[in-house]
């Protein structure tokens, strides 16, 4: 995931530095959820390996997706169509992952047990 900004004419000097914004863990997680639950292989550019992103990646693997990192890219092969009898998913303190995943999992028709830490 990459966001680009351009300076306004007469605004920020071109040589001030990079014009790319750092990746957002919230945006990365939403993209991961879509990629992890849909068919196909997806590449997310600029995804950061924050704790929440790593925890969500582990949860998606428990649900049947496959993930791999190469430098600043995350490759995800979705799980749609792969059935599991019961999936155990630990989201630690990841509020974004928990809120979004609960809604999506209800639509999949499998049985899931979601866990989290007390702070969640």
C-alpha positions in Angstrom: 0.0 0.0 0.0 1.5 3.3 -1.0 0.1 6.8 -0.8 1.6 9.6 -2.8 1.4 13.3 -2.3 2.5 16.1 -4.6 3.6 19.5 -3.4 1.5 22.5 -4.5 3.1 25.0 -6.9 5.3 27.3 -4.8 4.6 25.0 -1.7 6.9 22.4 -0.3 10.3 22.3 -2.1 10.9 19.2 -4.2 14.2 18.5 -2.4 12.6 18.4 1.1 12.4 14.6 1.2 10.3 11.7 0.1 6.7 12.4 -0.9 5.4 9.0 0.1 3.5 8.6 3.3 4.3 5.7 5.5 1.9 2.7 5.4 -1.1 2.8 7.7 -1.6 -0.3 9.9 -5.3 0.3 9.9 -5.5 0.4 6.1 -3.1 -2.6 5.8 -5.4 -4.6 8.1 -8.5 -3.9 6.1 -6.7 -4.9 2.9 -5.4 -8.0 4.6 -8.9 -9.1 5.6 -10.2 -8.7 2.1 -7.3 -10.5 0.6 -7.3 -13.2 3.2 -10.9 -14.1 2.8 -11.2 -13.9 -1.0 -9.9 -16.3 -3.6 -6.6 -15.5 -5.4 -3.2 -14.2 -4.5 -2.7 -10.6 -3.5 0.3 -8.4 -2.9 0.2 -5.5 -0.5 3.0 -3.0 -1.0 4.3 -0.9 1.8 2.6 -2.9 4.6 4.3 -2.4 7.9 5.0 -5.4 10.2 3.4 -3.8 13.3 2.2 -6.0 16.1 -1.5 -5.7 15.1 -0.6 -6.6 11.5 1.4 -9.6 12.6 -1.4 -10.8 14.9 -4.0 -10.4 12.2 -1.8 -12.3 9.8 -1.6 -15.2 12.2 -5.4 -15.1 12.6 -5.9 -15.2 8.9 -3.5 -18.2 8.6 -5.6 -20.0 11.3 -8.6 -19.4 9.0 -6.9 -21.0 6.1 -5.1 -18.1 4.2 -1.4 -18.2 3.5 0.9 -15.2 4.1 4.5 -14.4 3.3 6.6 -11.3 3.6 9.3 -10.0 1.3 10.9 -6.7 2.3 8.0 -4.2 2.4 5.5 -6.5 0.6 3.0 -8.9 2.0 1.8 -11.7 -0.2 -1.6 -13.3 0.7 -3.4 -16.2 -0.8 -7.0 -16.1 0.2 -9.0 -18.9 2.0 -12.4 -18.6 0.4 -13.8 -22.0 -0.2 -11.5 -23.8 2.3 -13.7 -25.1 5.1 -12.6 -25.7 8.6 -14.6 -27.5 11.3 -13.5 -25.1 14.1 -10.9 -22.4 13.9 -9.2 -21.0 17.0 -8.3 -17.4 16.4 -6.4 -15.2 18.9 -6.5 -11.5 18.2 -4.5 -10.4 21.3 -5.4 -6.6 21.7 -6.1 -6.0 18.0 -9.4 -4.0 18.1 -9.4 -3.2 14.3 -9.0 -6.9 13.5 -11.5 -8.1 16.0 -14.3 -5.7 15.1 -13.9 -6.3 11.3 -13.2 -10.0 11.5 -16.3 -10.7 13.6 -18.6 -9.2 11.0 -16.9 -11.1 8.1 -16.7 -14.5 9.9 -20.4 -14.4 10.6 -20.9 -14.5 6.8 -18.6 -17.5 6.1 -20.7 -20.2 7.8 -17.8 -21.9 9.6 -17.4 -22.3 13.3 -14.9 -20.0 15.0 -13.6 -19.3 18.5 -12.1 -15.8 18.8 -9.9 -14.9 21.7 -8.3 -11.7 22.9 -6.4 -10.1 25.8 -8.1 -8.3 28.6 -7.4 -4.9 27.0 -9.5 -5.9 24.0 
